[in-house]
Amino acid sequence: MQTKNVMIGLEERLQADKDGSLLADVRKHLQAIQTRLVGEQQKLHNLQESKDIEASNQAVQAALISLQLFEVAKK
């Protein structure tokens, strides 16, 4: 339930973001998370931890794609 409320709040703020600064900020932070995940995954030797990081990375990629779709739909 908490995650759903966060997503609704983010969507409302993104829709109200007239100059695109929030969208750019969210994208920048997601890309930074993705870079850190890739770096951490390369250091790991534990297969399960590597799989967990890959799953997190895929979630970040999905979020970035969602932002792109949102941006296109908003125009």
All heavy atoms as a GROMACS GRO file, in nm:
protein
  588
    1MET      N    1   0.082  -0.120   0.000
    1MET     CA    2   0.000   0.000   0.000
    1MET      C    3   0.086   0.126   0.000
    1MET      O    4   0.058   0.219  -0.070
    1MET     CB    5  -0.094  -0.004   0.121
    1MET     CG    6  -0.192   0.108   0.126
    1MET     SD    7  -0.309   0.089  -0.009
    1MET     CE    8  -0.427   0.210   0.032
    2GLN      N    9   0.193   0.126   0.079
    2GLN     CA   10   0.282   0.242   0.087
    2GLN      C   11   0.345   0.272  -0.049
    2GLN      O   12   0.352   0.388  -0.090
    2GLN     CB   13   0.391   0.217   0.192
    2GLN     CG   14   0.485   0.332   0.210
    2GLN     CD   15   0.422   0.449   0.284
    2GLN    OE1   16   0.314   0.438   0.341
    2GLN    NE2   17   0.489   0.561   0.282
    3THR      N   18   0.390   0.169  -0.120
    3THR     CA   19   0.452   0.188  -0.252
    3THR      C   20   0.353   0.248  -0.349
    3THR      O   21   0.387   0.337  -0.427
    3THR     CB   22   0.505   0.054  -0.306
    3THR    OG1   23   0.597   0.000  -0.212
    3THR    CG2   24   0.573   0.071  -0.439
    4LYS      N   25   0.229   0.203  -0.344
    4LYS     CA   26   0.126   0.257  -0.434
    4LYS      C   27   0.106   0.406  -0.408
    4LYS      O   28   0.095   0.485  -0.503
    4LYS     CB   29  -0.005   0.181  -0.415
    4LYS     CG   30  -0.113   0.224  -0.511
    4LYS     CD   31  -0.238   0.142  -0.493
    4LYS     CE   32  -0.345   0.186  -0.589
    4LYS     NZ   33  -0.467   0.110  -0.576
    5ASN      N   34   0.104   0.446  -0.283
    5ASN     CA   35   0.088   0.588  -0.250
    5ASN      C   36   0.206   0.670  -0.299
    5ASN      O   37   0.189   0.783  -0.345
    5ASN     CB   38   0.071   0.606  -0.099
    5ASN     CG   39  -0.060   0.551  -0.048
    5ASN    OD1   40  -0.154   0.534  -0.124
    5ASN    ND2   41  -0.066   0.520   0.080
    6VAL      N   42   0.326   0.614  -0.287
    6VAL     CA   43   0.446   0.684  -0.336
    6VAL      C   44   0.436   0.702  -0.487
    6VAL      O   45   0.466   0.810  -0.539
    6VAL     CB   46   0.574   0.607  -0.297
    6VAL    CG1   47   0.695   0.663  -0.370
    6VAL    CG2   48   0.595   0.610  -0.147
    7MET      N   49   0.396   0.598  -0.557
    7MET     CA   50   0.386   0.605  -0.703
    7MET      C   51   0.280   0.706  -0.746
    7MET      O   52   0.302   0.782  -0.840
    7MET     CB   53   0.355   0.467  -0.762
    7MET     CG   54   0.467   0.366  -0.743
    7MET     SD   55   0.627   0.422  -0.803
    7MET     CE   56   0.594   0.436  -0.976
    8ILE      N   57   0.168   0.708  -0.678
    8ILE     CA   58   0.064   0.805  -0.710
    8ILE      C   59   0.114   0.946  -0.685
    8ILE      O   60   0.095   1.036  -0.767
    8ILE     CB   61  -0.066   0.776  -0.631
    8ILE    CG1   62  -0.130   0.646  -0.682
    8ILE    CG2   63  -0.164   0.892  -0.642
    8ILE    CD1   64  -0.243   0.595  -0.597
    9GLY      N   65   0.183   0.967  -0.573
    9GLY     CA   66   0.238   1.098  -0.541
    9GLY      C   67   0.341   1.142  -0.645
    9GLY      O   68   0.344   1.258  -0.686
   10LEU      N   69   0.426   1.050  -0.688
   10LEU     CA   70   0.526   1.082  -0.789
   10LEU      C   71   0.459   1.117  -0.922
   10LEU      O   72   0.497   1.214  -0.988
   10LEU     CB   73   0.624   0.965  -0.808
   10LEU     CG   74   0.731   0.984  -0.913
   10LEU    CD1   75   0.817   1.106  -0.884
   10LEU    CD2   76   0.816   0.858  -0.923
   11GLU      N   77   0.359   1.040  -0.959
   11GLU     CA   78   0.289   1.068  -1.085
   11GLU      C   79   0.225   1.206  -1.082
   11GLU      O   80   0.236   1.283  -1.178
   11GLU     CB   81   0.183   0.962  -1.112
   11GLU     CG   82   0.109   0.984  -1.243
   11GLU     CD   83   0.003   0.880  -1.271
   11GLU    OE1   84  -0.016   0.788  -1.189
   11GLU    OE2   85  -0.060   0.891  -1.376
   12GLU      N   86   0.162   1.241  -0.971
   12GLU     CA   87   0.099   1.372  -0.958
   12GLU      C   88   0.203   1.484  -0.968
   12GLU      O   89   0.182   1.585  -1.034
   12GLU     CB   90   0.022   1.383  -0.828
   12GLU     CG   91  -0.103   1.298  -0.825
   12GLU     CD   92  -0.168   1.290  -0.687
   12GLU    OE1   93  -0.109   1.340  -0.588
   12GLU    OE2   94  -0.278   1.234  -0.678
   13ARG      N   95   0.316   1.465  -0.903
   13ARG     CA   96   0.422   1.567  -0.908
   13ARG      C   97   0.482   1.578  -1.048
   13ARG      O   98   0.513   1.687  -1.094
   13ARG     CB   99   0.530   1.536  -0.806
   13ARG     CG  100   0.485   1.563  -0.665
   13ARG     CD  101   0.596   1.539  -0.568
   13ARG     NE  102   0.554   1.575  -0.435
   13ARG     CZ  103   0.634   1.582  -0.333
   13ARG    NH1  104   0.763   1.555  -0.347
   13ARG    NH2  105   0.590   1.617  -0.214
   14LEU      N  106   0.498   1.464  -1.115
   14LEU     CA  107   0.552   1.468  -1.251
   14LEU      C  108   0.455   1.538  -1.346
   14LEU      O  109   0.496   1.612  -1.435
   14LEU     CB  110   0.584   1.327  -1.300
   14LEU     CG  111   0.710   1.262  -1.242
   14LEU    CD1  112   0.715   1.115  -1.279
   14LEU    CD2  113   0.835   1.335  -1.288
   15GLN      N  114   0.327   1.517  -1.327
   15GLN     CA  115   0.228   1.583  -1.412
   15GLN      C  116   0.227   1.734  -1.388
   15GLN      O  117   0.203   1.811  -1.480
   15GLN     CB  118   0.089   1.524  -1.389
   15GLN     CG  119   0.074   1.386  -1.447
   15GLN     CD  120  -0.060   1.323  -1.417
   15GLN    OE1  121  -0.139   1.375  -1.340
   15GLN    NE2  122  -0.085   1.209  -1.479
   16ALA      N  123   0.254   1.775  -1.266
   16ALA     CA  124   0.257   1.917  -1.232
   16ALA      C  125   0.391   1.982  -1.266
   16ALA      O  126   0.403   2.104  -1.262
   16ALA     CB  127   0.227   1.935  -1.084
   17ASP      N  128   0.489   1.903  -1.303
   17ASP     CA  129   0.624   1.953  -1.334
   17ASP      C  130   0.624   2.018  -1.472
   17ASP      O  131   0.642   1.953  -1.573
   17ASP     CB  132   0.722   1.834  -1.330
   17ASP     CG  133   0.865   1.873  -1.359
   17ASP    OD1  134   0.903   1.987  -1.328
   17ASP    OD2  135   0.939   1.788  -1.412
   18LYS      N  136   0.608   2.148  -1.474
   18LYS     CA  137   0.594   2.221  -1.602
   18LYS      C  138   0.726   2.238  -1.676
   18LYS      O  139   0.729   2.237  -1.798
   18LYS     CB  140   0.532   2.360  -1.577
   18LYS     CG  141   0.396   2.354  -1.514
   18LYS     CD  142   0.298   2.281  -1.601
   18LYS     CE  143   0.161   2.278  -1.535
   18LYS     NZ  144   0.078   2.170  -1.581
   19ASP      N  145   0.837   2.254  -1.604
   19ASP     CA  146   0.965   2.278  -1.671
   19ASP      C  147   1.049   2.152  -1.691
   19ASP      O  148   1.157   2.157  -1.748
   19ASP     CB  149   1.046   2.384  -1.597
   19ASP     CG  150   1.088   2.341  -1.458
   19ASP    OD1  151   1.049   2.231  -1.413
   19ASP    OD2  152   1.161   2.419  -1.393
   20GLY      N  153   1.002   2.039  -1.643
   20GLY     CA  154   1.074   1.913  -1.662
   20GLY      C  155   1.190   1.891  -1.566
   20GLY      O  156   1.264   1.794  -1.580
   21SER      N  157   1.206   1.979  -1.468
   21SER     CA  158   1.320   1.966  -1.377
   21SER      C  159   1.308   1.844  -1.286
   21SER      O  160   1.408   1.777  -1.259
   21SER     CB  161   1.338   2.093  -1.294
   21SER     OG  162   1.223   2.118  -1.215
   22LEU      N  163   1.186   1.815  -1.240
   22LEU     CA  164   1.168   1.696  -1.155
   22LEU      C  165   1.196   1.570  -1.235
   22LEU      O  166   1.265   1.479  -1.189
   22LEU     CB  167   1.027   1.691  -1.096
   22LEU     CG  168   0.995   1.569  -1.010
   22LEU    CD1  169   1.090   1.558  -0.891
   22LEU    CD2  170   0.850   1.571  -0.965
   23LEU      N  171   1.145   1.564  -1.356
   23LEU     CA  172   1.167   1.449  -1.443
   23LEU      C  173   1.317   1.429  -1.466
   23LEU      O  174   1.368   1.317  -1.453
   23LEU     CB  175   1.095   1.469  -1.576
   23LEU     CG  176   1.104   1.355  -1.675
   23LEU    CD1  177   1.026   1.235  -1.626
   23LEU    CD2  178   1.051   1.399  -1.810
   24ALA      N  179   1.388   1.535  -1.493
   24ALA     CA  180   1.532   1.527  -1.516
   24ALA      C  181   1.605   1.481  -1.390
   24ALA      O  182   1.699   1.401  -1.396
   24ALA     CB  183   1.586   1.662  -1.562
   25ASP      N  184   1.560   1.530  -1.274
   25ASP     CA  185   1.623   1.493  -1.148
   25ASP      C  186   1.601   1.345  -1.116
   25ASP      O  187   1.694   1.274  -1.077
   25ASP     CB  188   1.568   1.581  -1.035
   25ASP     CG  189   1.650   1.572  -0.909
   25ASP    OD1  190   1.774   1.571  -0.918
   25ASP    OD2  191   1.588   1.567  -0.801
   26VAL      N  192   1.480   1.297  -1.136
   26VAL     CA  193   1.450   1.156  -1.111
   26VAL      C  194   1.532   1.069  -1.205
   26VAL      O  195   1.591   0.969  -1.164
   26VAL     CB  196   1.298   1.128  -1.126
   26VAL    CG1  197   1.269   0.978  -1.124
   26VAL    CG2  198   1.219   1.198  -1.016
   27ARG      N  199   1.537   1.108  -1.332
   27ARG     CA  200   1.615   1.032  -1.430
   27ARG      C  201   1.763   1.028  -1.390
   27ARG      O  202   1.827   0.924  -1.396
   27ARG     CB  203   1.600   1.092  -1.569
   27ARG     CG  204   1.676   1.014  -1.675
   27ARG     CD  205   1.664   1.072  -1.814
   27ARG     NE  206   1.526   1.052  -1.862
   27ARG     CZ  207   1.446   1.151  -1.900
   27ARG    NH1  208   1.488   1.275  -1.897
   27ARG    NH2  209   1.325   1.125  -1.944
   28LYS      N  210   1.818   1.142  -1.349
   28LYS     CA  211   1.959   1.150  -1.310
   28LYS      C  212   1.987   1.056  -1.193
   28LYS      O  213   2.087   0.983  -1.193
   28LYS     CB  214   1.994   1.294  -1.272
   28LYS     CG  215   2.138   1.312  -1.226
   28LYS     CD  216   2.167   1.455  -1.188
   28LYS     CE  217   2.114   1.478  -1.048
   28LYS     NZ  218   2.152   1.605  -0.988
   29HIS      N  219   1.899   1.054  -1.095
   29HIS     CA  220   1.920   0.969  -0.978
   29HIS      C  221   1.905   0.820  -1.013
   29HIS      O  222   1.981   0.737  -0.963
   29HIS     CB  223   1.827   1.008  -0.864
   29HIS     CG  224   1.866   1.136  -0.798
   29HIS    ND1  225   1.979   1.149  -0.721
   29HIS    CD2  226   1.809   1.258  -0.801
   29HIS    CE1  227   1.989   1.272  -0.678
   29HIS    NE2  228   1.886   1.342  -0.725
   30LEU      N  229   1.810   0.788  -1.100
   30LEU     CA  230   1.795   0.649  -1.142
   30LEU      C  231   1.918   0.602  -1.220
   30LEU      O  232   1.965   0.489  -1.201
   30LEU     CB  233   1.670   0.631  -1.228
   30LEU     CG  234   1.537   0.631  -1.153
   30LEU    CD1  235   1.421   0.638  -1.252
   30LEU    CD2  236   1.523   0.510  -1.063
   31GLN      N  237   1.973   0.688  -1.304
   31GLN     CA  238   2.093   0.652  -1.378
   31GLN      C  239   2.212   0.634  -1.285
   31GLN      O  240   2.295   0.544  -1.305
   31GLN     CB  241   2.122   0.757  -1.485
   31GLN     CG  242   2.023   0.752  -1.599
   31GLN     CD  243   2.032   0.870  -1.693
   31GLN    OE1  244   2.079   0.977  -1.658
   31GLN    NE2  245   1.984   0.851  -1.816
   32ALA      N  246   2.220   0.715  -1.180
   32ALA     CA  247   2.328   0.700  -1.082
   32ALA      C  248   2.314   0.567  -1.006
   32ALA      O  249   2.413   0.497  -0.983
   32ALA     CB  250   2.328   0.817  -0.984
   33ILE      N  251   2.192   0.531  -0.972
   33ILE     CA  252   2.167   0.402  -0.905
   33ILE      C  253   2.207   0.288  -0.998
   33ILE      O  254   2.273   0.193  -0.955
   33ILE     CB  255   2.018   0.389  -0.864
   33ILE    CG1  256   1.986   0.487  -0.750
   33ILE    CG2  257   1.985   0.246  -0.823
   33ILE    CD1  258   1.837   0.501  -0.722
   34GLN      N  259   2.170   0.300  -1.124
   34GLN     CA  260   2.203   0.196  -1.221
   34GLN      C  261   2.355   0.180  -1.234
   34GLN      O  262   2.407   0.067  -1.237
   34GLN     CB  263   2.140   0.230  -1.355
   34GLN     CG  264   2.148   0.121  -1.456
   34GLN     CD  265   2.070   0.155  -1.581
   34GLN    OE1  266   2.067   0.270  -1.624
   34GLN    NE2  267   2.007   0.056  -1.640
   35THR      N  268   2.427   0.289  -1.239
   35THR     CA  269   2.573   0.284  -1.249
   35THR      C  270   2.633   0.215  -1.128
   35THR      O  271   2.723   0.131  -1.140
   35THR     CB  272   2.630   0.427  -1.263
   35THR    OG1  273   2.577   0.484  -1.384
   35THR    CG2  274   2.781   0.426  -1.270
   36ARG      N  275   2.582   0.248  -1.008
   36ARG     CA  276   2.632   0.184  -0.886
   36ARG      C  277   2.602   0.035  -0.885
   36ARG      O  278   2.685  -0.047  -0.843
   36ARG     CB  279   2.572   0.250  -0.762
   36ARG     CG  280   2.634   0.384  -0.732
   36ARG     CD  281   2.607   0.436  -0.592
   36ARG     NE  282   2.493   0.385  -0.522
   36ARG     CZ  283   2.380   0.452  -0.498
   36ARG    NH1  284   2.366   0.575  -0.542
   36ARG    NH2  285   2.283   0.397  -0.430
   37LEU      N  286   2.482  -0.003  -0.931
   37LEU     CA  287   2.445  -0.145  -0.933
   37LEU      C  288   2.536  -0.223  -1.027
   37LEU      O  289   2.581  -0.333  -0.992
   37LEU     CB  290   2.299  -0.161  -0.976
   37LEU     CG  291   2.193  -0.123  -0.874
   37LEU    CD1  292   2.055  -0.120  -0.939
   37LEU    CD2  293   2.195  -0.218  -0.756
   38VAL      N  294   2.565  -0.168  -1.142
   38VAL     CA  295   2.653  -0.236  -1.237
   38VAL      C  296   2.792  -0.252  -1.177
   38VAL      O  297   2.854  -0.359  -1.185
   38VAL     CB  298   2.658  -0.160  -1.372
   38VAL    CG1  299   2.769  -0.212  -1.461
   38VAL    CG2  300   2.524  -0.169  -1.443
   39GLY      N  301   2.842  -0.148  -1.112
   39GLY     CA  302   2.972  -0.155  -1.048
   39GLY      C  303   2.977  -0.258  -0.938
   39GLY      O  304   3.074  -0.335  -0.927
   40GLU      N  305   2.874  -0.263  -0.856
   40GLU     CA  306   2.868  -0.362  -0.748
   40GLU      C  307   2.859  -0.504  -0.803
   40GLU      O  308   2.920  -0.595  -0.750
   40GLU     CB  309   2.750  -0.334  -0.655
   40GLU     CG  310   2.768  -0.213  -0.567
   40GLU     CD  311   2.886  -0.225  -0.473
   40GLU    OE1  312   2.906  -0.332  -0.414
   40GLU    OE2  313   2.960  -0.126  -0.460
   41GLN      N  314   2.782  -0.520  -0.908
   41GLN     CA  315   2.766  -0.654  -0.965
   41GLN      C  316   2.898  -0.706  -1.020
   41GLN      O  317   2.929  -0.824  -1.008
   41GLN     CB  318   2.660  -0.652  -1.076
   41GLN     CG  319   2.625  -0.790  -1.127
   41GLN     CD  320   2.514  -0.788  -1.228
   41GLN    OE1  321   2.491  -0.688  -1.294
   41GLN    NE2  322   2.443  -0.898  -1.241
   42GLN      N  323   2.978  -0.620  -1.076
   42GLN     CA  324   3.106  -0.662  -1.132
   42GLN      C  325   3.204  -0.706  -1.023
   42GLN      O  326   3.293  -0.787  -1.049
   42GLN     CB  327   3.168  -0.549  -1.215
   42GLN     CG  328   3.091  -0.524  -1.342
   42GLN     CD  329   3.140  -0.403  -1.419
   42GLN    OE1  330   3.222  -0.327  -1.371
   42GLN    NE2  331   3.088  -0.384  -1.539
   43LYS      N  332   3.186  -0.657  -0.901
   43LYS     CA  333   3.275  -0.692  -0.790
   43LYS      C  334   3.237  -0.824  -0.723
   43LYS      O  335   3.317  -0.882  -0.652
   43LYS     CB  336   3.273  -0.583  -0.682
   43LYS     CG  337   3.336  -0.454  -0.724
   43LYS     CD  338   3.346  -0.364  -0.602
   43LYS     CE  339   3.266  -0.239  -0.620
   43LYS     NZ  340   3.266  -0.154  -0.501
   44LEU      N  341   3.114  -0.869  -0.743
   44LEU     CA  342   3.062  -0.983  -0.668
   44LEU      C  343   3.108  -1.117  -0.724
   44LEU      O  344   3.122  -1.134  -0.845
   44LEU     CB  345   2.910  -0.981  -0.666
   44LEU     CG  346   2.848  -0.872  -0.582
   44LEU    CD1  347   2.698  -0.876  -0.596
   44LEU    CD2  348   2.885  -0.887  -0.437
   45HIS      N  349   3.125  -1.210  -0.632
   45HIS     CA  350   3.155  -1.348  -0.670
   45HIS      C  351   3.041  -1.440  -0.627
   45HIS      O  352   3.036  -1.554  -0.669
   45HIS     CB  353   3.286  -1.394  -0.606
   45HIS     CG  354   3.401  -1.310  -0.649
   45HIS    ND1  355   3.456  -1.318  -0.775
   45HIS    CD2  356   3.472  -1.214  -0.585
   45HIS    CE1  357   3.554  -1.232  -0.786
   45HIS    NE2  358   3.566  -1.168  -0.672
   46ASN      N  359   2.952  -1.389  -0.544
   46ASN     CA  360   2.838  -1.466  -0.495
   46ASN      C  361   2.726  -1.459  -0.600
   46ASN      O  362   2.675  -1.352  -0.630
   46ASN     CB  363   2.790  -1.409  -0.361
   46ASN     CG  364   2.673  -1.484  -0.303
   46ASN    OD1  365   2.582  -1.522  -0.374
   46ASN    ND2  366   2.677  -1.505  -0.174
   47LEU      N  367   2.687  -1.573  -0.653
   47LEU     CA  368   2.589  -1.579  -0.760
   47LEU      C  369   2.454  -1.521  -0.717
   47LEU      O  370   2.392  -1.446  -0.793
   47LEU     CB  371   2.571  -1.722  -0.809
   47LEU     CG  372   2.475  -1.742  -0.926
   47LEU    CD1  373   2.520  -1.664  -1.048
   47LEU    CD2  374   2.463  -1.889  -0.960
   48GLN      N  375   2.407  -1.552  -0.597
   48GLN     CA  376   2.276  -1.503  -0.554
   48GLN      C  377   2.274  -1.351  -0.540
   48GLN      O  378   2.181  -1.286  -0.583
   48GLN     CB  379   2.232  -1.568  -0.421
   48GLN     CG  380   2.091  -1.529  -0.378
   48GLN     CD  381   1.986  -1.561  -0.483
   48GLN    OE1  382   1.982  -1.671  -0.537
   48GLN    NE2  383   1.900  -1.465  -0.513
   49GLU      N  384   2.379  -1.296  -0.482
   49GLU     CA  385   2.386  -1.150  -0.470
   49GLU      C  386   2.391  -1.086  -0.608
   49GLU      O  387   2.330  -0.981  -0.632
   49GLU     CB  388   2.507  -1.108  -0.388
   49GLU     CG  389   2.493  -1.137  -0.241
   49GLU     CD  390   2.616  -1.097  -0.160
   49GLU    OE1  391   2.706  -1.032  -0.216
   49GLU    OE2  392   2.621  -1.132  -0.042
   50SER      N  393   2.462  -1.147  -0.699
   50SER     CA  394   2.470  -1.096  -0.836
   50SER      C  395   2.332  -1.098  -0.902
   50SER      O  396   2.294  -1.002  -0.970
   50SER     CB  397   2.569  -1.180  -0.917
   50SER     OG  398   2.583  -1.128  -1.046
   51LYS      N  399   2.257  -1.204  -0.880
   51LYS     CA  400   2.120  -1.213  -0.935
   51LYS      C  401   2.030  -1.107  -0.873
   51LYS      O  402   1.948  -1.046  -0.943
   51LYS     CB  403   2.062  -1.351  -0.911
   51LYS     CG  404   2.121  -1.458  -0.999
   51LYS     CD  405   2.057  -1.593  -0.972
   51LYS     CE  406   2.113  -1.700  -1.060
   51LYS     NZ  407   2.051  -1.832  -1.037
   52ASP      N  408   2.045  -1.083  -0.744
   52ASP     CA  409   1.965  -0.981  -0.676
   52ASP      C  410   1.994  -0.842  -0.734
   52ASP      O  411   1.904  -0.762  -0.756
   52ASP     CB  412   1.991  -0.981  -0.526
   52ASP     CG  413   1.939  -1.107  -0.457
   52ASP    OD1  414   1.858  -1.180  -0.518
   52ASP    OD2  415   1.980  -1.131  -0.342
   53ILE      N  416   2.122  -0.815  -0.757
   53ILE     CA  417   2.160  -0.685  -0.812
   53ILE      C  418   2.110  -0.672  -0.956
   53ILE      O  419   2.063  -0.566  -0.996
   53ILE     CB  420   2.313  -0.663  -0.802
   53ILE    CG1  421   2.350  -0.639  -0.655
   53ILE    CG2  422   2.358  -0.547  -0.889
   53ILE    CD1  423   2.497  -0.622  -0.629
   54GLU      N  424   2.117  -0.779  -1.032
   54GLU     CA  425   2.066  -0.776  -1.169
   54GLU      C  426   1.916  -0.748  -1.170
   54GLU      O  427   1.866  -0.670  -1.252
   54GLU     CB  428   2.096  -0.907  -1.243
   54GLU     CG  429   2.043  -0.912  -1.384
   54GLU     CD  430   2.097  -0.802  -1.476
   54GLU    OE1  431   2.209  -0.753  -1.455
   54GLU    OE2  432   2.024  -0.762  -1.569
   55ALA      N  433   1.842  -0.808  -1.077
   55ALA     CA  434   1.699  -0.782  -1.067
   55ALA      C  435   1.673  -0.635  -1.032
   55ALA      O  436   1.582  -0.572  -1.088
   55ALA     CB  437   1.635  -0.873  -0.962
   56SER      N  438   1.753  -0.580  -0.943
   56SER     CA  439   1.740  -0.438  -0.908
   56SER      C  440   1.771  -0.350  -1.028
   56SER      O  441   1.702  -0.251  -1.054
   56SER     CB  442   1.834  -0.402  -0.793
   56SER     OG  443   1.801  -0.475  -0.678
   57ASN      N  444   1.873  -0.388  -1.101
   57ASN     CA  445   1.910  -0.312  -1.220
   57ASN      C  446   1.797  -0.314  -1.323
   57ASN      O  447   1.766  -0.213  -1.386
   57ASN     CB  448   2.039  -0.368  -1.280
   57ASN     CG  449   2.098  -0.281  -1.389
   57ASN    OD1  450   2.062  -0.165  -1.402
   57ASN    ND2  451   2.187  -0.336  -1.467
   58GLN      N  452   1.734  -0.427  -1.339
   58GLN     CA  453   1.621  -0.437  -1.432
   58GLN      C  454   1.504  -0.351  -1.386
   58GLN      O  455   1.435  -0.291  -1.469
   58GLN     CB  456   1.580  -0.582  -1.451
   58GLN     CG  457   1.681  -0.662  -1.530
   58GLN     CD  458   1.646  -0.810  -1.540
   58GLN    OE1  459   1.542  -0.854  -1.494
   58GLN    NE2  460   1.733  -0.886  -1.603
   59ALA      N  461   1.482  -0.342  -1.256
   59ALA     CA  462   1.376  -0.256  -1.204
   59ALA      C  463   1.406  -0.109  -1.233
   59ALA      O  464   1.316  -0.032  -1.269
   59ALA     CB  465   1.359  -0.279  -1.054
   60VAL      N  466   1.532  -0.072  -1.220
   60VAL     CA  467   1.572   0.066  -1.251
   60VAL      C  468   1.554   0.093  -1.400
   60VAL      O  469   1.504   0.198  -1.439
   60VAL     CB  470   1.718   0.093  -1.206
   60VAL    CG1  471   1.767   0.227  -1.258
   60VAL    CG2  472   1.728   0.090  -1.054
   61GLN      N  473   1.592  -0.002  -1.484
   61GLN     CA  474   1.573   0.014  -1.628
   61GLN      C  475   1.425   0.030  -1.662
   61GLN      O  476   1.388   0.114  -1.745
   61GLN     CB  477   1.630  -0.106  -1.704
   61GLN     CG  478   1.781  -0.110  -1.706
   61GLN     CD  479   1.835  -0.237  -1.770
   61GLN    OE1  480   1.766  -0.338  -1.778
   61GLN    NE2  481   1.960  -0.230  -1.814
   62ALA      N  482   1.340  -0.046  -1.596
   62ALA     CA  483   1.196  -0.034  -1.618
   62ALA      C  484   1.146   0.104  -1.576
   62ALA      O  485   1.062   0.164  -1.644
   62ALA     CB  486   1.122  -0.144  -1.541
   63ALA      N  487   1.198   0.155  -1.466
   63ALA     CA  488   1.159   0.288  -1.420
   63ALA      C  489   1.204   0.394  -1.520
   63ALA      O  490   1.128   0.488  -1.549
   63ALA     CB  491   1.219   0.316  -1.282
   64LEU      N  492   1.324   0.380  -1.575
   64LEU     CA  493   1.372   0.476  -1.674
   64LEU      C  494   1.285   0.472  -1.801
   64LEU      O  495   1.253   0.576  -1.858
   64LEU     CB  496   1.518   0.448  -1.709
   64LEU     CG  497   1.620   0.489  -1.602
   64LEU    CD1  498   1.756   0.427  -1.632
   64LEU    CD2  499   1.630   0.640  -1.593
   65ILE      N  500   1.247   0.354  -1.843
   65ILE     CA  501   1.159   0.340  -1.960
   65ILE      C  502   1.023   0.402  -1.931
   65ILE      O  503   0.966   0.472  -2.015
   65ILE     CB  504   1.146   0.193  -2.002
   65ILE    CG1  505   1.280   0.144  -2.059
   65ILE    CG2  506   1.034   0.174  -2.104
   65ILE    CD1  507   1.288  -0.006  -2.079
   66SER      N  508   0.972   0.380  -1.811
   66SER     CA  509   0.844   0.440  -1.772
   66SER      C  510   0.851   0.591  -1.776
   66SER      O  511   0.757   0.658  -1.819
   66SER     CB  512   0.803   0.394  -1.632
   66SER     OG  513   0.779   0.256  -1.631
   67LEU      N  514   0.964   0.648  -1.730
   67LEU     CA  515   0.980   0.793  -1.735
   67LEU      C  516   0.981   0.842  -1.879
   67LEU      O  517   0.924   0.947  -1.909
   67LEU     CB  518   1.109   0.835  -1.664
   67LEU     CG  519   1.107   0.839  -1.514
   67LEU    CD1  520   1.245   0.877  -1.459
   67LEU    CD2  521   1.003   0.936  -1.462
   68GLN      N  522   1.047   0.768  -1.968
   68GLN     CA  523   1.050   0.807  -2.108
   68GLN      C  524   0.909   0.806  -2.168
   68GLN      O  525   0.870   0.898  -2.238
   68GLN     CB  526   1.140   0.716  -2.188
   68GLN     CG  527   1.288   0.737  -2.164
   68GLN     CD  528   1.373   0.636  -2.238
   68GLN    OE1  529   1.338   0.520  -2.249
   68GLN    NE2  530   1.486   0.683  -2.289
   69LEU      N  531   0.833   0.702  -2.137
   69LEU     CA  532   0.696   0.692  -2.186
   69LEU      C  533   0.610   0.805  -2.130
   69LEU      O  534   0.528   0.865  -2.201
   69LEU     CB  535   0.635   0.556  -2.152
   69LEU     CG  536   0.696   0.438  -2.225
   69LEU    CD1  537   0.642   0.307  -2.168
   69LEU    CD2  538   0.668   0.446  -2.373
   70PHE      N  539   0.628   0.836  -2.002
   70PHE     CA  540   0.554   0.944  -1.939
   70PHE      C  541   0.586   1.077  -2.007
   70PHE      O  542   0.498   1.155  -2.036
   70PHE     CB  543   0.589   0.951  -1.789
   70PHE     CG  544   0.517   1.061  -1.718
   70PHE    CD1  545   0.389   1.042  -1.670
   70PHE    CD2  546   0.578   1.184  -1.700
   70PHE    CE1  547   0.322   1.144  -1.606
   70PHE    CE2  548   0.513   1.288  -1.635
   70PHE     CZ  549   0.384   1.267  -1.588
   71GLU      N  550   0.716   1.098  -2.034
   71GLU     CA  551   0.759   1.222  -2.097
   71GLU      C  552   0.697   1.237  -2.236
   71GLU      O  553   0.649   1.345  -2.273
   71GLU     CB  554   0.911   1.226  -2.104
   71GLU     CG  555   0.968   1.355  -2.151
   71GLU     CD  556   1.120   1.356  -2.147
   71GLU    OE1  557   1.183   1.250  -2.156
   71GLU    OE2  558   1.174   1.465  -2.132
   72VAL      N  559   0.696   1.130  -2.314
   72VAL     CA  560   0.640   1.135  -2.448
   72VAL      C  561   0.488   1.158  -2.442
   72VAL      O  562   0.434   1.238  -2.519
   72VAL     CB  563   0.672   1.003  -2.524
   72VAL    CG1  564   0.591   0.993  -2.653
   72VAL    CG2  565   0.820   0.996  -2.554
   73ALA      N  566   0.421   1.091  -2.350
   73ALA     CA  567   0.276   1.105  -2.338
   73ALA      C  568   0.237   1.245  -2.290
   73ALA      O  569   0.129   1.295  -2.323
   73ALA     CB  570   0.222   1.001  -2.243
   74LYS      N  571   0.325   1.308  -2.213
   74LYS     CA  572   0.294   1.440  -2.157
   74LYS      C  573   0.303   1.549  -2.263
   74LYS      O  574   0.239   1.652  -2.251
   74LYS     CB  575   0.391   1.469  -2.042
   74LYS     CG  576   0.354   1.589  -1.961
   74LYS     CD  577   0.447   1.604  -1.843
   74LYS     CE  578   0.416   1.733  -1.769
   74LYS     NZ  579   0.505   1.754  -1.657
   75LYS      N  580   0.380   1.524  -2.370
   75LYS     CA  581   0.399   1.627  -2.474
   75LYS      C  582   0.279   1.643  -2.562
   75LYS      O  583   0.193   1.574  -2.579
   75LYS     CB  584   0.522   1.594  -2.559
   75LYS     CG  585   0.649   1.611  -2.481
   75LYS     CD  586   0.768   1.582  -2.568
   75LYS     CE  587   0.896   1.601  -2.489
   75LYS     NZ  588   1.013   1.577  -2.564
   0.00000   0.00000   0.00000
